[in-house]
């Protein structure tokens, strides 16, 4: 088995035929839906940006929850520590 065949996972001719068939199917579907490669790239870019924005929004929510909890937990901790020091 040659290095090229090992890399491709099959003989080069069979891989080429598979690429042609898959390209034909994908090209047909893109034509049916009137998509261009730029539409796909723009949609991918938009998806990545939405995930990026949601990620930072989630971090902001997470930090907000920590601050809200700390407003109650830290004074309660300090009060309990002060009470236990008097014993």
C-alpha positions in Angstrom: 0.0 0.0 0.0 1.5 3.3 -1.0 1.7 6.4 1.2 -0.8 8.2 -0.9 -3.3 5.4 -0.7 -2.8 5.2 3.1 -3.3 9.0 3.3 -6.5 9.0 1.2 -7.9 5.9 2.7 -8.6 4.3 -0.6 -7.1 4.3 -4.1 -6.7 7.7 -5.7 -9.1 6.8 -8.5 -11.8 5.7 -6.1 -11.4 8.8 -4.0 -11.6 11.0 -7.1 -14.9 9.2 -8.1 -16.3 9.7 -4.6 -15.4 13.4 -4.7 -17.1 13.8 -8.1 -20.3 12.1 -6.9 -20.5 14.1 -3.7 -19.6 17.3 -5.5 -22.4 16.7 -8.0 -24.9 16.1 -5.2 -23.8 19.1 -3.2 -23.8 21.3 -6.3 -27.3 20.2 -7.3 -28.6 20.9 -3.8 -27.0 24.3 -3.7 -28.5 25.1 -7.1 -31.9 24.0 -6.0 -31.8 26.2 -2.9 -30.1 29.0 -4.8 -27.1 29.1 -2.5 -23.7 30.3 -3.5 -20.4 29.5 -1.7 -20.4 33.0 -0.4 -23.9 32.4 1.2 -22.5 29.4 3.0 -19.5 31.3 4.2 -21.6 34.3 5.4 -24.0 31.9 7.2 -21.0 30.2 8.9 -19.5 33.5 9.8 -22.8 34.7 11.3 -23.2 31.5 13.3 -19.7 31.8 14.7 -20.4 35.4 15.7 -23.7 34.5 17.3 -22.0 31.8 19.3 -19.2 34.2 20.3 -21.7 36.8 21.4 -23.8 34.2 23.3 -20.6 33.0 25.0 -19.8 36.4 26.4 -23.4 37.0 27.4 -23.3 33.7 29.3 -20.1 34.7 31.0 -21.7 38.0 31.9 -24.7 36.2 33.3 -22.5 33.8 35.2 -20.5 36.7 36.8 -23.7 38.5 37.6 -25.0 35.4 39.5 -21.7 35.3 41.4 -22.0 38.9 42.5 -25.7 38.5 43.5 -24.8 35.5 45.6 -21.7 37.1 47.1 -23.9 40.0 48.3 -25.6 37.5 50.7 -22.9 34.9 51.2 -20.0 37.2 52.2 -21.8 39.2 54.9 -23.3 36.0 56.3 -19.9 34.4 56.4 -18.4 37.5 58.1 -21.2 37.6 60.7 -20.8 33.9 61.4 -17.0 34.3 61.8 -17.5 37.2 64.1 -20.0 35.3 66.2 -17.7 32.3 66.5 -14.8 34.5 67.6 -16.7 35.6 70.7 -17.0 32.1 72.0 
